[in-house]
Amino acid sequence: MSWFLAPQIPDVAVPPHAHIGPRVGLTVGKVLGKAVDRNRIKRRMKEALRRHVGLLPEGFDLIFHPRRNVLTMDFMQLEAEIVRILEQARLEASRAAKPPASPPPSS
């Protein structure tokens, strides 16, 4: 399963004081099967994400691009994969949020 992490871009339609939490996107294209299969993939992914929503990185959008094996994968295995990705995304988000180290002062 591939995934992408993107910083949230401020939306002019949303008031500046409004808090926008982390967001998740699922891309399940027709190449993954008929509508029944695609919907089942989305339901399984949403349930695994719902159980671990606290691991989502703040201020970022996380986009998942599942593969067809999500249909036949054991749910516990899918959940473990989702947790692994969420932890990796949090680590990447914390690296991106840190300001770059300033160079040492010259003498």
Gaussian input, Z-matrix of N, CA and C with variables (Angstrom, degrees):
# hf/3-21g

backbone

0 1
 N
 C     1     B1
 C     2     B2     1     A1
 N     3     B3     2     A2     1     D1
 C     4     B4     3     A3     2     D2
 C     5     B5     4     A4     3     D3
 N     6     B6     5     A5     4     D4
 C     7     B7     6     A6     5     D5
 C     8     B8     7     A7     6     D6
 N     9     B9     8     A8     7     D7
 C    10    B10     9     A9     8     D8
 C    11    B11    10    A10     9     D9
 N    12    B12    11    A11    10    D10
 C    13    B13    12    A12    11    D11
 C    14    B14    13    A13    12    D12
 N    15    B15    14    A14    13    D13
 C    16    B16    15    A15    14    D14
 C    17    B17    16    A16    15    D15
 N    18    B18    17    A17    16    D16
 C    19    B19    18    A18    17    D17
 C    20    B20    19    A19    18    D18
 N    21    B21    20    A20    19    D19
 C    22    B22    21    A21    20    D20
 C    23    B23    22    A22    21    D21
 N    24    B24    23    A23    22    D22
 C    25    B25    24    A24    23    D23
 C    26    B26    25    A25    24    D24
 N    27    B27    26    A26    25    D25
 C    28    B28    27    A27    26    D26
 C    29    B29    28    A28    27    D27
 N    30    B30    29    A29    28    D28
 C    31    B31    30    A30    29    D29
 C    32    B32    31    A31    30    D30
 N    33    B33    32    A32    31    D31
 C    34    B34    33    A33    32    D32
 C    35    B35    34    A34    33    D33
 N    36    B36    35    A35    34    D34
 C    37    B37    36    A36    35    D35
 C    38    B38    37    A37    36    D36
 N    39    B39    38    A38    37    D37
 C    40    B40    39    A39    38    D38
 C    41    B41    40    A40    39    D39
 N    42    B42    41    A41    40    D40
 C    43    B43    42    A42    41    D41
 C    44    B44    43    A43    42    D42
 N    45    B45    44    A44    43    D43
 C    46    B46    45    A45    44    D44
 C    47    B47    46    A46    45    D45
 N    48    B48    47    A47    46    D46
 C    49    B49    48    A48    47    D47
 C    50    B50    49    A49    48    D48
 N    51    B51    50    A50    49    D49
 C    52    B52    51    A51    50    D50
 C    53    B53    52    A52    51    D51
 N    54    B54    53    A53    52    D52
 C    55    B55    54    A54    53    D53
 C    56    B56    55    A55    54    D54
 N    57    B57    56    A56    55    D55
 C    58    B58    57    A57    56    D56
 C    59    B59    58    A58    57    D57
 N    60    B60    59    A59    58    D58
 C    61    B61    60    A60    59    D59
 C    62    B62    61    A61    60    D60
 N    63    B63    62    A62    61    D61
 C    64    B64    63    A63    62    D62
 C    65    B65    64    A64    63    D63
 N    66    B66    65    A65    64    D64
 C    67    B67    66    A66    65    D65
 C    68    B68    67    A67    66    D66
 N    69    B69    68    A68    67    D67
 C    70    B70    69    A69    68    D68
 C    71    B71    70    A70    69    D69
 N    72    B72    71    A71    70    D70
 C    73    B73    72    A72    71    D71
 C    74    B74    73    A73    72    D72
 N    75    B75    74    A74    73    D73
 C    76    B76    75    A75    74    D74
 C    77    B77    76    A76    75    D75
 N    78    B78    77    A77    76    D76
 C    79    B79    78    A78    77    D77
 C    80    B80    79    A79    78    D78
 N    81    B81    80    A80    79    D79
 C    82    B82    81    A81    80    D80
 C    83    B83    82    A82    81    D81
 N    84    B84    83    A83    82    D82
 C    85    B85    84    A84    83    D83
 C    86    B86    85    A85    84    D84
 N    87    B87    86    A86    85    D85
 C    88    B88    87    A87    86    D86
 C    89    B89    88    A88    87    D87
 N    90    B90    89    A89    88    D88
 C    91    B91    90    A90    89    D89
 C    92    B92    91    A91    90    D90
 N    93    B93    92    A92    91    D91
 C    94    B94    93    A93    92    D92
 C    95    B95    94    A94    93    D93
 N    96    B96    95    A95    94    D94
 C    97    B97    96    A96    95    D95
 C    98    B98    97    A97    96    D96
 N    99    B99    98    A98    97    D97
 C   100   B100    99    A99    98    D98
 C   101   B101   100   A100    99    D99
 N   102   B102   101   A101   100   D100
 C   103   B103   102   A102   101   D101
 C   104   B104   103   A103   102   D102
 N   105   B105   104   A104   103   D103
 C   106   B106   105   A105   104   D104
 C   107   B107   106   A106   105   D105
 N   108   B108   107   A107   106   D106
 C   109   B109   108   A108   107   D107
 C   110   B110   109   A109   108   D108
 N   111   B111   110   A110   109   D109
 C   112   B112   111   A111   110   D110
 C   113   B113   112   A112   111   D111
 N   114   B114   113   A113   112   D112
 C   115   B115   114   A114   113   D113
 C   116   B116   115   A115   114   D114
 N   117   B117   116   A116   115   D115
 C   118   B118   117   A117   116   D116
 C   119   B119   118   A118   117   D117
 N   120   B120   119   A119   118   D118
 C   121   B121   120   A120   119   D119
 C   122   B122   121   A121   120   D120
 N   123   B123   122   A122   121   D121
 C   124   B124   123   A123   122   D122
 C   125   B125   124   A124   123   D123
 N   126   B126   125   A125   124   D124
 C   127   B127   126   A126   125   D125
 C   128   B128   127   A127   126   D126
 N   129   B129   128   A128   127   D127
 C   130   B130   129   A129   128   D128
 C   131   B131   130   A130   129   D129
 N   132   B132   131   A131   130   D130
 C   133   B133   132   A132   131   D131
 C   134   B134   133   A133   132   D132
 N   135   B135   134   A134   133   D133
 C   136   B136   135   A135   134   D134
 C   137   B137   136   A136   135   D135
 N   138   B138   137   A137   136   D136
 C   139   B139   138   A138   137   D137
 C   140   B140   139   A139   138   D138
 N   141   B141   140   A140   139   D139
 C   142   B142   141   A141   140   D140
 C   143   B143   142   A142   141   D141
 N   144   B144   143   A143   142   D142
 C   145   B145   144   A144   143   D143
 C   146   B146   145   A145   144   D144
 N   147   B147   146   A146   145   D145
 C   148   B148   147   A147   146   D146
 C   149   B149   148   A148   147   D147
 N   150   B150   149   A149   148   D148
 C   151   B151   150   A150   149   D149
 C   152   B152   151   A151   150   D150
 N   153   B153   152   A152   151   D151
 C   154   B154   153   A153   152   D152
 C   155   B155   154   A154   153   D153
 N   156   B156   155   A155   154   D154
 C   157   B157   156   A156   155   D155
 C   158   B158   157   A157   156   D156
 N   159   B159   158   A158   157   D157
 C   160   B160   159   A159   158   D158
 C   161   B161   160   A160   159   D159
 N   162   B162   161   A161   160   D160
 C   163   B163   162   A162   161   D161
 C   164   B164   163   A163   162   D162
 N   165   B165   164   A164   163   D163
 C   166   B166   165   A165   164   D164
 C   167   B167   166   A166   165   D165
 N   168   B168   167   A167   166   D166
 C   169   B169   168   A168   167   D167
 C   170   B170   169   A169   168   D168
 N   171   B171   170   A170   169   D169
 C   172   B172   171   A171   170   D170
 C   173   B173   172   A172   171   D171
 N   174   B174   173   A173   172   D172
 C   175   B175   174   A174   173   D173
 C   176   B176   175   A175   174   D174
 N   177   B177   176   A176   175   D175
 C   178   B178   177   A177   176   D176
 C   179   B179   178   A178   177   D177
 N   180   B180   179   A179   178   D178
 C   181   B181   180   A180   179   D179
 C   182   B182   181   A181   180   D180
 N   183   B183   182   A182   181   D181
 C   184   B184   183   A183   182   D182
 C   185   B185   184   A184   183   D183
 N   186   B186   185   A185   184   D184
 C   187   B187   186   A186   185   D185
 C   188   B188   187   A187   186   D186
 N   189   B189   188   A188   187   D187
 C   190   B190   189   A189   188   D188
 C   191   B191   190   A190   189   D189
 N   192   B192   191   A191   190   D190
 C   193   B193   192   A192   191   D191
 C   194   B194   193   A193   192   D192
 N   195   B195   194   A194   193   D193
 C   196   B196   195   A195   194   D194
 C   197   B197   196   A196   195   D195
 N   198   B198   197   A197   196   D196
 C   199   B199   198   A198   197   D197
 C   200   B200   199   A199   198   D198
 N   201   B201   200   A200   199   D199
 C   202   B202   201   A201   200   D200
 C   203   B203   202   A202   201   D201
 N   204   B204   203   A203   202   D202
 C   205   B205   204   A204   203   D203
 C   206   B206   205   A205   204   D204
 N   207   B207   206   A206   205   D205
 C   208   B208   207   A207   206   D206
 C   209   B209   208   A208   207   D207
 N   210   B210   209   A209   208   D208
 C   211   B211   210   A210   209   D209
 C   212   B212   211   A211   210   D210
 N   213   B213   212   A212   211   D211
 C   214   B214   213   A213   212   D212
 C   215   B215   214   A214   213   D213
 N   216   B216   215   A215   214   D214
 C   217   B217   216   A216   215   D215
 C   218   B218   217   A217   216   D216
 N   219   B219   218   A218   217   D217
 C   220   B220   219   A219   218   D218
 C   221   B221   220   A220   219   D219
 N   222   B222   221   A221   220   D220
 C   223   B223   222   A222   221   D221
 C   224   B224   223   A223   222   D222
 N   225   B225   224   A224   223   D223
 C   226   B226   225   A225   224   D224
 C   227   B227   226   A226   225   D225
 N   228   B228   227   A227   226   D226
 C   229   B229   228   A228   227   D227
 C   230   B230   229   A229   228   D228
 N   231   B231   230   A230   229   D229
 C   232   B232   231   A231   230   D230
 C   233   B233   232   A232   231   D231
 N   234   B234   233   A233   232   D232
 C   235   B235   234   A234   233   D233
 C   236   B236   235   A235   234   D234
 N   237   B237   236   A236   235   D235
 C   238   B238   237   A237   236   D236
 C   239   B239   238   A238   237   D237
 N   240   B240   239   A239   238   D238
 C   241   B241   240   A240   239   D239
 C   242   B242   241   A241   240   D240
 N   243   B243   242   A242   241   D241
 C   244   B244   243   A243   242   D242
 C   245   B245   244   A244   243   D243
 N   246   B246   245   A245   244   D244
 C   247   B247   246   A246   245   D245
 C   248   B248   247   A247   246   D246
 N   249   B249   248   A248   247   D247
 C   250   B250   249   A249   248   D248
 C   251   B251   250   A250   249   D249
 N   252   B252   251   A251   250   D250
 C   253   B253   252   A252   251   D251
 C   254   B254   253   A253   252   D252
 N   255   B255   254   A254   253   D253
 C   256   B256   255   A255   254   D254
 C   257   B257   256   A256   255   D255
 N   258   B258   257   A257   256   D256
 C   259   B259   258   A258   257   D257
 C   260   B260   259   A259   258   D258
 N   261   B261   260   A260   259   D259
 C   262   B262   261   A261   260   D260
 C   263   B263   262   A262   261   D261
 N   264   B264   263   A263   262   D262
 C   265   B265   264   A264   263   D263
 C   266   B266   265   A265   264   D264
 N   267   B267   266   A266   265   D265
 C   268   B268   267   A267   266   D266
 C   269   B269   268   A268   267   D267
 N   270   B270   269   A269   268   D268
 C   271   B271   270   A270   269   D269
 C   272   B272   271   A271   270   D270
 N   273   B273   272   A272   271   D271
 C   274   B274   273   A273   272   D272
 C   275   B275   274   A274   273   D273
 N   276   B276   275   A275   274   D274
 C   277   B277   276   A276   275   D275
 C   278   B278   277   A277   276   D276
 N   279   B279   278   A278   277   D277
 C   280   B280   279   A279   278   D278
 C   281   B281   280   A280   279   D279
 N   282   B282   281   A281   280   D280
 C   283   B283   282   A282   281   D281
 C   284   B284   283   A283   282   D282
 N   285   B285   284   A284   283   D283
 C   286   B286   285   A285   284   D284
 C   287   B287   286   A286   285   D285
 N   288   B288   287   A287   286   D286
 C   289   B289   288   A288   287   D287
 C   290   B290   289   A289   288   D288
 N   291   B291   290   A290   289   D289
 C   292   B292   291   A291   290   D290
 C   293   B293   292   A292   291   D291
 N   294   B294   293   A293   292   D292
 C   295   B295   294   A294   293   D293
 C   296   B296   295   A295   294   D294
 N   297   B297   296   A296   295   D295
 C   298   B298   297   A297   296   D296
 C   299   B299   298   A298   297   D297
 N   300   B300   299   A299   298   D298
 C   301   B301   300   A300   299   D299
 C   302   B302   301   A301   300   D300
 N   303   B303   302   A302   301   D301
 C   304   B304   303   A303   302   D302
 C   305   B305   304   A304   303   D303
 N   306   B306   305   A305   304   D304
 C   307   B307   306   A306   305   D305
 C   308   B308   307   A307   306   D306
 N   309   B309   308   A308   307   D307
 C   310   B310   309   A309   308   D308
 C   311   B311   310   A310   309   D309
 N   312   B312   311   A311   310   D310
 C   313   B313   312   A312   311   D311
 C   314   B314   313   A313   312   D312
 N   315   B315   314   A314   313   D313
 C   316   B316   315   A315   314   D314
 C   317   B317   316   A316   315   D315
 N   318   B318   317   A317   316   D316
 C   319   B319   318   A318   317   D317
 C   320   B320   319   A319   318   D318

   B1=1.4489
   B2=1.5253
   B3=1.2979
   B4=1.4588
   B5=1.5269
   B6=1.3228
   B7=1.4632
   B8=1.5159
   B9=1.3179
   B10=1.4582
   B11=1.5190
   B12=1.3102
   B13=1.4503
   B14=1.5200
   B15=1.3209
   B16=1.4651
   B17=1.5166
   B18=1.3411
   B19=1.4742
   B20=1.5159
   B21=1.3327
   B22=1.4626
   B23=1.5222
   B24=1.3049
   B25=1.4563
   B26=1.5210
   B27=1.3380
   B28=1.4662
   B29=1.5304
   B30=1.3170
   B31=1.4606
   B32=1.5291
   B33=1.3175
   B34=1.4634
   B35=1.5209
   B36=1.3275
   B37=1.4643
   B38=1.5280
   B39=1.3400
   B40=1.4606
   B41=1.5251
   B42=1.3355
   B43=1.4700
   B44=1.5307
   B45=1.3382
   B46=1.4605
   B47=1.5297
   B48=1.3275
   B49=1.4641
   B50=1.5251
   B51=1.3296
   B52=1.4654
   B53=1.5293
   B54=1.3212
   B55=1.4618
   B56=1.5255
   B57=1.3128
   B58=1.4659
   B59=1.5169
   B60=1.3041
   B61=1.4553
   B62=1.5174
   B63=1.3041
   B64=1.4586
   B65=1.5279
   B66=1.3170
   B67=1.4680
   B68=1.5209
   B69=1.3311
   B70=1.4606
   B71=1.5137
   B72=1.3169
   B73=1.4549
   B74=1.5201
   B75=1.3112
   B76=1.4625
   B77=1.5169
   B78=1.3220
   B79=1.4556
   B80=1.5273
   B81=1.3024
   B82=1.4580
   B83=1.5198
   B84=1.3252
   B85=1.4562
   B86=1.5145
   B87=1.3172
   B88=1.4663
   B89=1.5194
   B90=1.3195
   B91=1.4547
   B92=1.5342
   B93=1.3275
   B94=1.4557
   B95=1.5240
   B96=1.3076
   B97=1.4601
   B98=1.5141
   B99=1.3046
   B100=1.4634
   B101=1.5142
   B102=1.3205
   B103=1.4639
   B104=1.5258
   B105=1.3257
   B106=1.4603
   B107=1.5333
   B108=1.3292
   B109=1.4664
   B110=1.5290
   B111=1.3186
   B112=1.4710
   B113=1.5257
   B114=1.3286
   B115=1.4591
   B116=1.5228
   B117=1.3229
   B118=1.4655
   B119=1.5236
   B120=1.3172
   B121=1.4670
   B122=1.5263
   B123=1.3217
   B124=1.4698
   B125=1.5296
   B126=1.3266
   B127=1.4739
   B128=1.5172
   B129=1.3292
   B130=1.4664
   B131=1.5277
   B132=1.3229
   B133=1.4672
   B134=1.5286
   B135=1.3272
   B136=1.4670
   B137=1.5224
   B138=1.3277
   B139=1.4564
   B140=1.5283
   B141=1.3167
   B142=1.4677
   B143=1.5310
   B144=1.3215
   B145=1.4660
   B146=1.5228
   B147=1.3235
   B148=1.4636
   B149=1.5282
   B150=1.3147
   B151=1.4589
   B152=1.5239
   B153=1.3372
   B154=1.4643
   B155=1.5235
   B156=1.3064
   B157=1.4635
   B158=1.5330
   B159=1.3120
   B160=1.4574
   B161=1.5239
   B162=1.3244
   B163=1.4591
   B164=1.5241
   B165=1.3348
   B166=1.4690
   B167=1.5242
   B168=1.3358
   B169=1.4674
   B170=1.5269
   B171=1.3253
   B172=1.4698
   B173=1.5286
   B174=1.3317
   B175=1.4579
   B176=1.5137
   B177=1.3214
   B178=1.4607
   B179=1.5203
   B180=1.3117
   B181=1.4591
   B182=1.5156
   B183=1.3133
   B184=1.4547
   B185=1.5230
   B186=1.3190
   B187=1.4613
   B188=1.5242
   B189=1.3167
   B190=1.4641
   B191=1.5175
   B192=1.3214
   B193=1.4570
   B194=1.5334
   B195=1.3603
   B196=1.4714
   B197=1.5261
   B198=1.3046
   B199=1.4594
   B200=1.5272
   B201=1.3029
   B202=1.4663
   B203=1.5292
   B204=1.3301
   B205=1.4628
   B206=1.5300
   B207=1.3321
   B208=1.4698
   B209=1.5325
   B210=1.3306
   B211=1.4708
   B212=1.5207
   B213=1.3199
   B214=1.4600
   B215=1.5260
   B216=1.3050
   B217=1.4596
   B218=1.5270
   B219=1.3301
   B220=1.4560
   B221=1.5304
   B222=1.3421
   B223=1.4649
   B224=1.5220
   B225=1.3211
   B226=1.4745
   B227=1.5273
   B228=1.3153
   B229=1.4641
   B230=1.5274
   B231=1.3374
   B232=1.4676
   B233=1.5276
   B234=1.3125
   B235=1.4536
   B236=1.5341
   B237=1.3230
   B238=1.4668
   B239=1.5252
   B240=1.3166
   B241=1.4733
   B242=1.5246
   B243=1.3275
   B244=1.4636
   B245=1.5305
   B246=1.3277
   B247=1.4714
   B248=1.5218
   B249=1.3311
   B250=1.4602
   B251=1.5285
   B252=1.3234
   B253=1.4676
   B254=1.5235
   B255=1.3317
   B256=1.4665
   B257=1.5260
   B258=1.3279
   B259=1.4653
   B260=1.5242
   B261=1.3109
   B262=1.4564
   B263=1.5351
   B264=1.3331
   B265=1.4655
   B266=1.5251
   B267=1.3364
   B268=1.4766
   B269=1.5189
   B270=1.3201
   B271=1.4574
   B272=1.5252
   B273=1.3181
   B274=1.4646
   B275=1.5269
   B276=1.3240
   B277=1.4654
   B278=1.5270
   B279=1.3429
   B280=1.4690
   B281=1.5208
   B282=1.3243
   B283=1.4706
   B284=1.5195
   B285=1.3145
   B286=1.4674
   B287=1.5246
   B288=1.3221
   B289=1.4669
   B290=1.5341
   B291=1.3236
   B292=1.4665
   B293=1.5185
   B294=1.3444
   B295=1.4599
   B296=1.5159
   B297=1.3134
   B298=1.4668
   B299=1.5335
   B300=1.2982
   B301=1.4676
   B302=1.5287
   B303=1.3091
   B304=1.4644
   B305=1.5288
   B306=1.3169
   B307=1.4763
   B308=1.5298
   B309=1.3229
   B310=1.4665
   B311=1.5162
   B312=1.3491
   B313=1.4716
   B314=1.5211
   B315=1.3074
   B316=1.4755
   B317=1.5231
   B318=1.3183
   B319=1.4816
   B320=1.4878
   A1=107.07
   A2=116.01
   A3=118.80
   A4=109.51
   A5=114.76
   A6=120.75
   A7=108.81
   A8=115.09
   A9=122.15
   A10=108.41
   A11=116.13
   A12=122.27
   A13=107.77
   A14=116.24
   A15=120.76
   A16=109.56
   A17=117.34
   A18=118.52
   A19=109.82
   A20=115.73
   A21=119.76
   A22=109.25
   A23=115.38
   A24=122.13
   A25=107.40
   A26=118.11
   A27=119.39
   A28=111.10
   A29=115.55
   A30=122.53
   A31=108.23
   A32=117.02
   A33=120.14
   A34=111.97
   A35=117.85
   A36=120.82
   A37=111.92
   A38=116.98
   A39=121.28
   A40=108.39
   A41=117.68
   A42=119.26
   A43=111.36
   A44=117.69
   A45=120.39
   A46=114.06
   A47=117.92
   A48=120.15
   A49=112.96
   A50=117.77
   A51=121.18
   A52=109.63
   A53=115.85
   A54=121.01
   A55=109.53
   A56=116.08
   A57=120.94
   A58=106.54
   A59=116.13
   A60=120.59
   A61=111.13
   A62=116.04
   A63=119.44
   A64=110.36
   A65=115.23
   A66=119.91
   A67=109.58
   A68=115.25
   A69=122.36
   A70=108.24
   A71=115.59
   A72=121.40
   A73=109.75
   A74=116.55
   A75=122.11
   A76=108.34
   A77=117.21
   A78=120.54
   A79=107.56
   A80=115.54
   A81=121.10
   A82=106.69
   A83=115.54
   A84=121.34
   A85=113.42
   A86=114.91
   A87=121.24
   A88=112.66
   A89=116.95
   A90=120.28
   A91=111.33
   A92=117.79
   A93=121.96
   A94=113.49
   A95=118.09
   A96=119.85
   A97=112.12
   A98=113.96
   A99=120.08
   A100=109.71
   A101=116.52
   A102=121.92
   A103=112.07
   A104=117.48
   A105=121.04
   A106=110.14
   A107=116.32
   A108=121.18
   A109=111.20
   A110=116.20
   A111=120.34
   A112=110.87
   A113=117.19
   A114=120.67
   A115=111.41
   A116=117.20
   A117=120.03
   A118=110.19
   A119=117.10
   A120=120.80
   A121=109.62
   A122=116.72
   A123=120.61
   A124=111.34
   A125=117.38
   A126=120.26
   A127=111.55
   A128=116.57
   A129=120.44
   A130=111.13
   A131=116.26
   A132=120.46
   A133=110.32
   A134=117.01
   A135=120.34
   A136=111.58
   A137=117.41
   A138=119.93
   A139=111.00
   A140=117.15
   A141=119.86
   A142=110.34
   A143=117.61
   A144=121.33
   A145=111.36
   A146=117.22
   A147=120.99
   A148=110.73
   A149=116.39
   A150=121.02
   A151=113.20
   A152=116.91
   A153=120.35
   A154=111.68
   A155=116.87
   A156=121.58
   A157=112.09
   A158=118.00
   A159=121.58
   A160=113.42
   A161=117.80
   A162=121.12
   A163=113.27
   A164=117.01
   A165=119.51
   A166=110.29
   A167=117.50
   A168=120.13
   A169=111.69
   A170=116.53
   A171=122.24
   A172=110.42
   A173=115.41
   A174=120.63
   A175=114.51
   A176=116.92
   A177=120.87
   A178=110.56
   A179=115.25
   A180=122.64
   A181=107.16
   A182=116.50
   A183=121.97
   A184=107.81
   A185=116.26
   A186=121.07
   A187=108.56
   A188=116.33
   A189=122.39
   A190=109.38
   A191=114.86
   A192=121.90
   A193=106.75
   A194=116.69
   A195=119.66
   A196=112.54
   A197=114.46
   A198=121.26
   A199=108.28
   A200=114.73
   A201=120.04
   A202=112.61
   A203=118.13
   A204=119.72
   A205=112.65
   A206=118.46
   A207=121.24
   A208=109.75
   A209=116.98
   A210=121.10
   A211=112.18
   A212=117.11
   A213=120.71
   A214=113.00
   A215=117.54
   A216=122.52
   A217=110.58
   A218=116.53
   A219=121.44
   A220=108.15
   A221=117.27
   A222=119.95
   A223=111.95
   A224=117.75
   A225=120.69
   A226=110.37
   A227=116.66
   A228=121.31
   A229=109.94
   A230=116.88
   A231=121.25
   A232=110.33
   A233=115.95
   A234=120.76
   A235=111.12
   A236=116.81
   A237=120.87
   A238=110.52
   A239=117.19
   A240=121.56
   A241=110.34
   A242=117.40
   A243=121.97
   A244=110.05
   A245=117.57
   A246=121.38
   A247=110.04
   A248=117.33
   A249=120.87
   A250=110.71
   A251=116.64
   A252=121.18
   A253=110.33
   A254=117.41
   A255=120.54
   A256=111.25
   A257=117.08
   A258=120.03
   A259=110.96
   A260=116.54
   A261=121.10
   A262=110.33
   A263=116.78
   A264=121.16
   A265=110.90
   A266=117.34
   A267=120.42
   A268=111.11
   A269=116.11
   A270=120.39
   A271=110.50
   A272=115.94
   A273=120.39
   A274=111.19
   A275=117.24
   A276=121.51
   A277=110.41
   A278=117.25
   A279=119.04
   A280=110.77
   A281=117.34
   A282=120.47
   A283=110.89
   A284=116.48
   A285=120.99
   A286=111.24
   A287=117.43
   A288=121.36
   A289=112.32
   A290=116.91
   A291=119.87
   A292=109.58
   A293=117.32
   A294=119.21
   A295=109.45
   A296=117.90
   A297=120.08
   A298=109.69
   A299=115.37
   A300=119.79
   A301=109.76
   A302=115.38
   A303=118.51
   A304=109.47
   A305=116.53
   A306=119.53
   A307=109.75
   A308=116.89
   A309=119.43
   A310=109.92
   A311=117.35
   A312=119.60
   A313=110.34
   A314=113.76
   A315=118.53
   A316=109.18
   A317=114.85
   A318=119.62
   A319=112.37
   D1=132.26
   D2=176.68
   D3=-102.34
   D4=157.77
   D5=-178.14
   D6=-149.21
   D7=158.01
   D8=-178.79
   D9=-136.96
   D10=141.75
   D11=179.14
   D12=-118.46
   D13=128.13
   D14=-179.64
   D15=-134.17
   D16=136.20
   D17=175.86
   D18=-65.42
   D19=143.42
   D20=179.29
   D21=-70.94
   D22=136.12
   D23=178.15
   D24=-95.99
   D25=130.22
   D26=179.05
   D27=-57.63
   D28=135.17
   D29=-178.84
   D30=-100.83
   D31=129.57
   D32=-179.21
   D33=-68.17
   D34=-20.83
   D35=-179.25
   D36=-78.75
   D37=-17.81
   D38=-178.79
   D39=-97.55
   D40=130.01
   D41=178.44
   D42=-59.24
   D43=146.24
   D44=-176.03
   D45=-60.96
   D46=-28.40
   D47=-178.64
   D48=-82.73
   D49=-11.26
   D50=-179.58
   D51=-74.20
   D52=136.61
   D53=-179.85
   D54=-92.20
   D55=124.22
   D56=175.12
   D57=-107.06
   D58=117.58
   D59=-179.18
   D60=-77.39
   D61=-177.26
   D62=178.34
   D63=-64.95
   D64=147.17
   D65=-178.67
   D66=-122.95
   D67=151.64
   D68=179.70
   D69=-126.12
   D70=138.64
   D71=175.12
   D72=-122.68
   D73=144.56
   D74=176.44
   D75=-120.92
   D76=126.31
   D77=175.41
   D78=-109.18
   D79=109.92
   D80=-178.81
   D81=-125.06
   D82=94.15
   D83=-175.56
   D84=-81.48
   D85=169.61
   D86=-177.96
   D87=-64.30
   D88=-19.60
   D89=179.04
   D90=-65.49
   D91=-18.61
   D92=-179.49
   D93=-84.18
   D94=-4.30
   D95=176.82
   D96=135.73
   D97=-172.59
   D98=178.46
   D99=-74.45
   D100=172.91
   D101=-174.89
   D102=-56.09
   D103=-38.13
   D104=-179.76
   D105=-60.78
   D106=-44.85
   D107=-179.93
   D108=-67.50
   D109=-44.29
   D110=-179.76
   D111=-62.29
   D112=-42.07
   D113=178.85
   D114=-66.16
   D115=-36.37
   D116=178.24
   D117=-66.62
   D118=-40.94
   D119=176.44
   D120=-58.85
   D121=-46.12
   D122=-179.02
   D123=-64.21
   D124=-41.86
   D125=179.12
   D126=-62.28
   D127=-44.15
   D128=179.98
   D129=-64.50
   D130=-42.92
   D131=179.89
   D132=-65.32
   D133=-44.36
   D134=-179.29
   D135=-61.74
   D136=-39.71
   D137=179.84
   D138=-66.76
   D139=-42.98
   D140=178.22
   D141=-63.64
   D142=-39.28
   D143=178.38
   D144=-69.32
   D145=-38.52
   D146=-179.60
   D147=-59.83
   D148=-38.25
   D149=-178.92
   D150=-68.16
   D151=-21.13
   D152=-175.03
   D153=-129.45
   D154=33.85
   D155=-177.04
   D156=-61.88
   D157=-25.86
   D158=179.64
   D159=-66.98
   D160=-16.93
   D161=-179.86
   D162=-86.61
   D163=-5.42
   D164=-178.89
   D165=-66.99
   D166=135.48
   D167=179.47
   D168=-72.95
   D169=131.64
   D170=179.82
   D171=-69.07
   D172=141.19
   D173=175.22
   D174=79.10
   D175=12.45
   D176=-178.86
   D177=-133.10
   D178=155.22
   D179=171.78
   D180=-104.79
   D181=134.84
   D182=179.71
   D183=-116.91
   D184=122.53
   D185=-177.17
   D186=-113.72
   D187=126.27
   D188=178.57
   D189=-104.27
   D190=139.62
   D191=174.50
   D192=-126.08
   D193=88.06
   D194=-174.96
   D195=-72.78
   D196=163.00
   D197=174.30
   D198=-104.34
   D199=170.46
   D200=-176.19
   D201=-64.03
   D202=-26.18
   D203=-177.61
   D204=-65.92
   D205=-9.59
   D206=175.53
   D207=-62.16
   D208=-27.83
   D209=178.73
   D210=-64.08
   D211=-40.71
   D212=-172.82
   D213=-103.11
   D214=-9.75
   D215=-178.65
   D216=-65.96
   D217=141.06
   D218=174.21
   D219=-58.86
   D220=139.84
   D221=-175.24
   D222=-62.20
   D223=-37.45
   D224=179.12
   D225=-63.50
   D226=-36.74
   D227=177.94
   D228=-68.52
   D229=-41.17
   D230=176.87
   D231=-62.28
   D232=-43.84
   D233=179.94
   D234=-62.97
   D235=-40.87
   D236=178.15
   D237=-64.06
   D238=-38.61
   D239=178.01
   D240=-65.63
   D241=-41.87
   D242=178.41
   D243=-62.82
   D244=-44.97
   D245=179.44
   D246=-62.17
   D247=-42.72
   D248=178.85
   D249=-60.05
   D250=-43.80
   D251=179.62
   D252=-66.07
   D253=-43.10
   D254=-179.68
   D255=-62.44
   D256=-40.94
   D257=178.43
   D258=-66.54
   D259=-40.21
   D260=177.90
   D261=-65.34
   D262=-39.56
   D263=179.01
   D264=-66.29
   D265=-39.48
   D266=176.65
   D267=-61.49
   D268=-41.63
   D269=178.88
   D270=-63.81
   D271=-45.30
   D272=178.67
   D273=-64.25
   D274=-39.12
   D275=179.62
   D276=-66.38
   D277=-39.36
   D278=179.50
   D279=-67.59
   D280=-34.51
   D281=175.80
   D282=-66.39
   D283=-40.78
   D284=-178.47
   D285=-70.31
   D286=-29.51
   D287=-176.90
   D288=-79.86
   D289=-21.95
   D290=-179.41
   D291=-71.29
   D292=136.22
   D293=175.80
   D294=-70.39
   D295=149.78
   D296=-179.94
   D297=-64.22
   D298=146.17
   D299=179.85
   D300=-65.59
   D301=134.27
   D302=179.79
   D303=-77.70
   D304=146.33
   D305=-178.87
   D306=-68.94
   D307=152.20
   D308=-179.87
   D309=-65.38
   D310=146.95
   D311=-179.34
   D312=-64.49
   D313=140.60
   D314=179.16
   D315=-87.57
   D316=149.34
   D317=-177.83
   D318=-93.42

